[in-house]
Structures are given as structure tokens and as C-alpha cells.
């Protein structure tokens, strides 16, 4: 079954109180969350909030308490996204099992719990069985790494979705550059679509120019990780840029600062009702045009998901912390990567 087919099946109403994903290719789970957000708020205007937890840093008690809490403002839906890493937080005590089970039997209204268990996990493991056997209240899916045939099909689907097609050899060339890591493949694909503009055919030469032109596109790749607010993906991208591609810590710090200020600009404009969402997006992402179709829609949703997820108070603290890091980096020789990693952790947990 293709990813688009099972996603449609998973979204059939009525929606359950919990979705559970387990396996190595968590990109598919995050893509599902994007589609869910899009379905719940097609125009981006519905009051939808997403909160994220990393089990190990937070507990099941924290997660269930948050799900049970009553929001101060009216929300059409709340998404409580919990990331669990294999070997870190995937042991559930009997008291936690009771608490989770009680919640799933009597969930909070308009609240959807989404659990992403990252790692190669057998279906008969205790953690997987606990959620996957609760078929009345949980929709479960194993997210396996796609093989070559599946990756080809995914790229062809994305091309059709954007109103384009590929010449012979272009898809193979893209896979040569990006490999089978879908986060990287998705990032490379979106760079190419932006590069193509109104051109309808992706050629081998287009792939060579874009995917071989790494440093010119590092801003795109890191900004994409920030918009997704995926801590592990942010760390992977940070490490790759600093260790493998030689991007200076100062450049990355500047990029994070610009991104946080884009969020601030959007939140202030929305609060004061001086600009609508489309006008805001055109100002902060002028290189993306509506003619890009699904790419424009996806980036639009990702940006405003980040805007809506973070409070003004938390954003102010992050900007102040980023200014302190920037000043420290300019005046001394601190462990810059560690400082940026801590800030990214605080940002992704907001």
C-alpha cells in the first residue's frame, strides 16, 4: 500500500483519540501529522495547537496531564505529539499502563495523542503490543524504510502532485545524491522544485545543479528542520552542516536568529491583524510562489505550524537566549555546537 493510500485510510472519520507509529522511517509519521493538520485546518485559520514531548525528558504523567488539561483559549483540536526513542523511555510501568489505558478509554475531547516510536521495533515487543492491540482507540502503523522501488514511486507521486514529471535517469540521479533517508530526499526534492520554477520536466542536469550545490542551499535545509521542529532532525542537520560541509557556527546562529524573528514578525502581525497569513508568508518566504502548488502549500503549513505552536513568552525567551549565545560566540571561544544544540532542544519542546 502506498503512503498516500494508507494516509487516506488512517484519516477516515471518526478520528481515534490516538495514532501510534513505530519503525525506522519516522519521516512518514511526520508527513502524516502534516496531512492531519491540513485536514483539520484547511485554510490555516482554525485554532489548532500542537504540543511536543520527548519521553525520557518528560514522563507519561506529564503527557496525560497535558492531554487532560483544559486550554485557556478555545481550540478546534489539540495534537499531543510524543516521540519515544528505542531504549530510552520505552519501558512502561504497570501504573503508567493503567493511566494511559484509562485515558484512551475516556479521552479528552478534540485532543489527539500521536506517539512516534523511533527505531527498529519488532511487532511483538512489549511497547508496540501495548498500543497496537488497542484497536478500538488506537490506529497503529509500522513505518518501514522504503526500498528502491518504493522510493521511486514516492518521488513520482510527488512530481505528479506538483504538476511535473522527470526525464529518464533524473529520479535515479536524485537517489544517488540523496540516498534512502527520506528527510534528506524530501529536502533535496523541494530544493529542485523551487529551482525548476515554472518548468514542468525535471532533467538530470537540474538534479546535478541543485543537489551538487550543497553550500548554497544549506539555509533551506536547516530552515526546513526548524519548521518541522523535530529535535533529532535538527541535530542531524546541524552536525552535517558543521562537520561535513564546513558551515561556520556563526552562520547557523544567524540563520536561527532570522528564523525566530520571522516567527515573531508573524505572531505580532496576526495578533494585531495588520496582515493575513498569505501576506505574512509572502514577506518571510518571497522565493516561494503559489504557482509551486503543493510545495507552496506544504511550506505554508509548516511555517504557520511553527508560528502557532510556540507562545509569545517562549519565543521571547529563545530570542534573548540566541542573542546571549551570539554575543558569547563573538567575544570568546565557547563550545558553539553544544550551545546551539541546547537552544534547539528548548525550541523543539515548546
C-alpha positions as CSV (number, residue, x, y, z in Angstrom):
1,X,0.0,0.0,0.0
2,X,1.4,3.4,-0.9
3,X,2.0,6.1,1.7
4,X,-0.8,8.2,0.3
5,X,-3.2,5.3,0.4
6,X,-2.7,4.3,4.0
7,X,-2.7,8.0,5.0
8,X,-6.2,8.4,3.5
9,X,-7.3,5.3,5.3
10,X,-5.9,6.5,8.6
11,X,-7.7,9.8,8.3
12,X,-11.1,8.3,7.7
13,X,-13.6,9.7,10.3
14,X,-14.3,9.4,13.1
15,X,-10.7,10.1,14.2
16,X,-9.4,8.0,17.1
17,X,-8.0,9.5,20.3
18,X,-4.6,8.1,19.5
19,X,-2.3,7.3,16.5
20,X,0.7,5.1,17.0
21,X,3.7,4.8,14.6
22,X,6.7,2.6,15.1
23,X,9.7,1.9,13.0
24,X,12.8,3.4,11.4
25,X,11.2,5.7,8.8
26,X,9.6,8.3,11.1
27,X,9.5,10.8,8.2
28,X,6.3,9.0,7.1
29,X,4.8,9.7,10.6
30,X,5.7,13.4,10.4
31,X,4.3,13.6,6.9
32,X,1.0,12.1,8.3
33,X,0.9,14.8,11.0
34,X,1.3,17.5,8.3
35,X,-1.6,16.0,6.4
36,X,-3.7,15.7,9.6
37,X,-3.0,19.4,10.4
38,X,-4.0,20.3,6.8
39,X,-7.3,18.4,7.1
40,X,-8.2,19.8,10.5
41,X,-7.4,23.4,9.4
42,X,-7.5,23.5,5.5
43,X,-7.1,27.3,5.4
44,X,-4.7,27.6,8.3
45,X,-7.2,29.7,10.2
46,X,-8.7,27.2,12.7
47,X,-7.4,27.4,16.3
48,X,-5.2,24.3,16.2
49,X,-2.4,23.7,18.7
50,X,0.4,21.1,18.6
51,X,2.5,20.3,21.6
52,X,5.5,18.0,21.6
53,X,7.0,15.8,24.2
54,X,10.2,13.7,24.3
55,X,9.8,10.7,26.5
56,X,12.7,10.5,28.8
57,X,12.9,14.2,29.2
58,X,9.2,14.2,30.1
59,X,7.1,11.4,31.6
60,X,3.8,9.7,30.8
61,X,2.3,11.6,33.7
62,X,3.3,14.9,32.1
63,X,1.8,13.8,28.8
64,X,-1.5,12.6,30.1
65,X,-1.9,15.6,32.4
66,X,-1.3,17.9,29.5
67,X,-3.9,16.0,27.4
68,X,-6.4,16.2,30.2
69,X,-5.8,19.9,30.9
70,X,-8.3,22.5,29.7
71,X,-6.9,25.1,27.3
72,X,-7.3,28.7,28.3
73,X,-8.5,29.6,24.7
74,X,-10.9,27.7,22.5
75,X,-9.2,25.3,20.2
76,X,-10.7,23.3,17.4
77,X,-8.2,20.5,18.1
78,X,-5.1,19.8,20.0
79,X,-2.3,17.4,18.9
80,X,-0.1,16.0,21.6
81,X,2.9,14.5,19.8
82,X,5.1,12.2,21.8
83,X,8.5,11.0,20.5
84,X,9.9,7.8,22.0
85,X,13.4,6.6,21.2
86,X,14.1,2.8,21.3
87,X,15.9,2.1,24.6
88,X,15.1,5.5,26.1
89,X,11.7,5.7,27.7
90,X,10.1,2.7,26.0
91,X,9.5,0.8,29.3
92,X,6.1,1.4,30.7
93,X,5.4,0.6,34.4
94,X,2.1,-1.0,35.4
95,X,0.8,2.2,36.9
96,X,1.7,4.1,33.7
97,X,-0.1,1.4,31.6
98,X,-3.2,1.9,33.8
99,X,-3.1,5.6,33.4
100,X,-2.7,5.5,29.7
101,X,-5.4,2.9,29.3
102,X,-7.8,4.9,31.4
103,X,-7.1,8.0,29.2
104,X,-7.7,6.0,26.0
105,X,-11.0,4.7,27.3
106,X,-12.1,8.3,28.2
107,X,-10.0,10.7,26.1
108,X,-10.2,14.5,26.3
109,X,-12.5,16.0,23.6
110,X,-10.8,17.4,20.5
111,X,-7.5,16.1,21.6
112,X,-5.4,13.6,19.6
113,X,-2.4,11.8,21.0
114,X,0.2,10.9,18.4
115,X,3.0,8.6,19.5
116,X,6.1,8.1,17.3
117,X,8.3,5.2,18.5
118,X,11.6,5.6,16.6
119,X,13.8,2.6,15.9
120,X,13.7,-0.9,14.5
121,X,11.0,-2.5,16.6
122,X,9.6,-5.9,16.4
123,X,5.8,-6.1,16.3
124,X,5.8,-8.4,19.3
125,X,7.8,-6.1,21.6
126,X,6.0,-5.1,24.8
127,X,5.9,-1.4,23.9
128,X,4.5,-2.0,20.4
129,X,2.0,-4.6,21.6
130,X,0.6,-2.3,24.4
131,X,-0.6,0.3,21.8
132,X,-1.1,-1.8,18.7
133,X,-3.5,-4.2,20.4
134,X,-5.9,-1.4,21.5
135,X,-7.6,-1.3,18.1
136,X,-10.8,0.5,19.4
137,X,-8.9,3.6,20.5
138,X,-5.5,3.5,18.6
139,X,-4.7,3.4,14.9
140,X,-1.2,1.8,14.5
141,X,1.2,1.7,11.6
142,X,4.7,0.3,11.2
143,X,6.8,2.8,9.2
144,X,9.5,0.9,7.4
145,X,12.3,2.2,5.3
146,X,11.3,2.3,1.7
147,X,13.3,0.2,-0.7
148,X,14.4,1.4,-4.2
149,X,11.0,0.7,-5.8
150,X,9.1,2.5,-3.1
151,X,11.4,5.5,-3.2
152,X,10.9,5.7,-7.0
153,X,7.1,5.6,-6.5
154,X,7.2,8.2,-3.8
155,X,9.3,10.6,-6.0
156,X,7.0,10.0,-9.0
157,X,3.9,10.7,-6.8
158,X,5.5,14.0,-5.5
159,X,6.3,15.0,-9.1
160,X,2.7,14.4,-10.2
161,X,1.4,16.2,-7.1
162,X,3.5,19.3,-8.2
163,X,2.3,19.0,-11.9
164,X,5.7,17.9,-13.2
165,X,7.4,14.8,-14.5
166,X,11.0,13.5,-14.7
167,X,13.1,12.7,-17.8
168,X,14.8,9.3,-17.9
169,X,17.6,9.0,-15.3
170,X,16.6,12.1,-13.3
171,X,15.0,10.1,-10.4
172,X,17.9,7.7,-10.3
173,X,20.3,10.7,-10.2
174,X,18.4,12.2,-7.3
175,X,18.5,9.0,-5.3
176,X,22.3,8.8,-5.9
177,X,22.7,12.3,-4.3
178,X,20.1,11.9,-1.5
179,X,20.3,8.2,-0.7
180,X,17.3,6.5,1.0
181,X,17.0,8.8,4.0
182,X,13.5,10.3,3.4
183,X,14.1,13.5,5.3
184,X,17.2,14.2,3.1
185,X,15.3,13.1,0.0
186,X,12.4,15.3,0.8
187,X,14.7,18.3,1.3
188,X,16.5,17.7,-1.9
189,X,13.3,17.3,-3.8
190,X,11.8,20.6,-2.6
191,X,15.0,22.4,-3.5
192,X,14.8,21.1,-7.0
193,X,11.1,22.0,-7.4
194,X,11.9,25.6,-6.3
195,X,14.8,25.7,-8.7
196,X,12.6,24.5,-11.6
197,X,10.2,27.4,-11.1
198,X,7.5,27.0,-13.9
199,X,9.5,24.3,-15.7
200,X,7.5,21.1,-16.0
201,X,10.2,18.5,-16.6
202,X,12.9,17.6,-14.1
203,X,16.1,16.8,-16.0
204,X,19.3,15.1,-14.9
205,X,21.1,18.4,-15.3
206,X,18.6,20.1,-12.8
207,X,19.4,17.5,-10.2
208,X,23.2,17.9,-10.8
209,X,23.0,21.7,-10.4
210,X,20.8,21.7,-7.3
211,X,21.9,18.6,-5.3
212,X,25.5,19.1,-6.1
213,X,25.3,22.8,-5.0
214,X,25.2,22.0,-1.3
215,X,26.5,25.1,0.5
216,X,24.3,27.5,-1.5
217,X,21.3,25.6,-0.1
218,X,22.3,25.0,3.5
219,X,19.8,27.7,4.6
220,X,16.9,25.8,3.0
221,X,17.9,22.5,4.7
222,X,18.3,24.0,8.2
223,X,15.2,26.2,8.0
224,X,13.2,23.1,6.9
225,X,14.4,21.3,10.1
226,X,13.4,24.3,12.2
227,X,10.0,24.5,10.7
228,X,9.4,20.8,11.4
229,X,10.6,21.3,15.0
230,X,12.0,17.8,15.0
231,X,14.8,17.8,17.6
232,X,16.7,14.8,16.2
233,X,16.5,16.1,12.6
234,X,17.7,19.5,13.8
235,X,20.7,17.8,15.4
236,X,21.5,15.7,12.4
237,X,21.3,18.7,10.1
238,X,23.4,20.8,12.5
239,X,26.1,18.1,12.7
240,X,26.1,17.6,8.9
241,X,26.5,21.2,8.2
242,X,29.2,21.9,10.7
243,X,31.2,18.6,10.5
244,X,30.8,17.6,6.9
245,X,30.2,20.8,4.9
246,X,32.2,23.3,7.0
247,X,29.4,25.8,7.6
248,X,30.5,28.1,10.4
249,X,28.6,28.1,13.7
250,X,28.1,31.9,13.3
251,X,26.3,31.4,10.0
252,X,24.0,28.8,11.6
253,X,23.4,31.1,14.7
254,X,22.4,33.9,12.3
255,X,20.0,31.6,10.5
256,X,18.3,30.6,13.8
257,X,18.0,34.2,14.8
258,X,16.4,35.1,11.4
259,X,14.0,32.2,11.7
260,X,13.0,33.2,15.3
261,X,12.4,36.8,14.2
262,X,10.3,35.6,11.3
263,X,8.1,33.8,13.8
264,X,8.0,36.9,16.0
265,X,7.0,39.0,12.9
266,X,4.2,36.6,12.1
267,X,2.9,36.4,15.6
268,X,2.8,40.1,16.0
269,X,1.1,40.7,12.6
270,X,-1.5,38.0,13.4
271,X,-2.2,39.4,16.9
272,X,-2.5,43.0,15.6
273,X,-4.4,41.8,12.4
274,X,-2.2,44.0,10.3
275,X,-1.6,41.3,7.7
276,X,-3.3,38.0,6.8
277,X,-1.3,34.7,6.7
278,X,-0.8,34.8,3.0
279,X,0.7,38.3,3.1
280,X,2.9,37.3,6.0
281,X,4.2,34.3,4.2
282,X,4.9,36.3,1.1
283,X,7.1,38.6,3.1
284,X,9.1,35.9,5.0
285,X,9.4,33.4,2.1
286,X,9.3,35.6,-1.0
287,X,11.1,32.9,-3.1
288,X,8.1,30.6,-2.8
289,X,5.3,31.3,-5.2
290,X,1.7,30.0,-5.3
291,X,2.4,28.5,-8.7
292,X,4.6,25.9,-7.0
293,X,1.4,24.2,-6.0
294,X,1.7,21.5,-3.3
295,X,5.3,22.7,-2.3
296,X,3.9,26.2,-1.6
297,X,1.0,24.7,0.5
298,X,3.3,22.4,2.4
299,X,5.9,25.1,3.3
300,X,3.0,27.4,4.2
301,X,1.5,24.9,6.6
302,X,4.9,24.1,8.1
303,X,5.8,27.7,8.8
304,X,2.4,28.5,10.5
305,X,2.5,25.3,12.4
306,X,5.8,26.6,13.9
307,X,4.2,30.0,14.5
308,X,1.1,28.6,16.2
309,X,3.0,26.0,18.3
310,X,5.2,28.5,20.2
311,X,3.9,31.0,22.7
312,X,5.0,34.7,22.6
313,X,6.6,34.3,26.0
314,X,8.6,31.2,25.0
315,X,9.6,32.9,21.7
316,X,10.9,36.0,23.6
317,X,13.0,33.8,25.8
318,X,14.5,32.0,22.8
319,X,15.4,35.3,21.1
320,X,17.0,36.6,24.3
321,X,19.0,33.3,24.6
322,X,20.0,33.4,21.0
323,X,21.3,37.0,21.5
324,X,23.3,35.8,24.5
325,X,24.8,32.9,22.5
326,X,25.7,35.2,19.6
327,X,27.4,37.7,22.0
328,X,29.3,34.8,23.7
329,X,30.5,33.4,20.3
330,X,31.8,36.7,19.2
331,X,33.7,37.5,22.5
332,X,35.1,34.1,23.5
333,X,35.6,30.7,22.0
334,X,32.8,28.6,23.6
335,X,31.6,25.1,22.6
336,X,29.3,26.6,20.0
337,X,27.8,23.4,18.8
338,X,26.7,22.4,22.4
339,X,25.2,25.8,22.9
340,X,23.2,25.6,19.7
341,X,22.1,22.1,20.5
342,X,20.7,23.2,23.9
343,X,18.8,26.1,22.2
344,X,17.4,23.7,19.6
345,X,16.2,21.4,22.3
346,X,14.4,24.2,24.1
347,X,12.8,25.4,20.8
348,X,11.6,22.0,19.7
349,X,10.0,21.3,23.2
350,X,7.9,24.5,23.2
